[in-house]
């Protein structure tokens, strides 16, 4: 996946697809949107690659996750002590 493409989370995260942003690409056949999947179809591979890079897509923001606490063993989950102990 190119670095410029956003990483989306699974679910209803696709908000909008701007098909006008790729109308100038020769040989573009279709912009396909099925649920959260977006794809382009073109007569030639290089035009499909260009359309995929140029297509403007709006995604919901990715939810932020709490950072785990540091542990002395990075491969282990942090220990949570029960109250009263």
Secondary structure, 3 states (H helix, E strand, C coil): CCCCCCCCCCCCCEEEEEHHHHCCCCCEEEEEEECCEEEEEECCHHHHHHHHHHCEEEECCCCCCCCCCCCCCCCCCCCCCCCCC
